């Protein structure tokens, strides 16, 4: 897993960087992201309120409503995270 401080996580990240951060937060290695894993990833990305970002990110990306983000849904989660990243820099 990447080692990065909160301050350095405030740099502009590419889509692939964000996607890789989410993948690295698949702690149990089951190929899908749980709410807890998404929350930890948003915390790593520098979110002040990672629980809320994870909640809304899951609602945005979890197309089949099974409570997990799978690889096919990851792009939508990255879309949401990118919006958050752009707002943070304004």
Order of alpha helices (4+ residues) and beta strands (2+ residues): alpha-beta-alpha-alpha-beta-alpha
